[in-house]
Amino acid sequence: MVSNSKGGHLVSHNQFQFIGNLTRDAEVRHSDSGSSRAIFDLAVNRVWRNAAGEKQEQTDFFRIKSFSALAENAGKYLGKGSKVFVQGRVEPTKFEKEGRTEYGIDFIAEEIEYLDTKAPGGQ
């Protein structure tokens, strides 16, 4: 069991942290109720050495969702190529597709730090 800094035990933990670059402009949508949701795709590079000591690289892609003011700001300031630090929670999804149950994972941003911004739409 994991302990926290105050000596107590953590029952569970659900958090991700990524540093990467947007592969396209953040896309903001508004619901009929007026709430905002932004979606952006993030490319995150991984570097490691294999058993022979050779450098290996791979890029992983993650779809990030944000809501409310965080979403509005993402839509204003995050364009393709922007570098960000994103922290948030992982949320499992379940939906029906062609009569089958499909499962997925959503990455919900709770904090976005703008490291190097590029204006959306080449503005």
Secondary structure, 3 states (H helix, E strand, C coil): CCECCCCCECCCCCCEEEEEEECCCCEEEECCCCCEEEEEEEEEEEEEECCCCCEEEEEEEEEEEEEHHHHHHHHHHCCCCCEEEEEEEEEEEEEEECCEEEEEEEEEEEEEEEEECCCHHHC
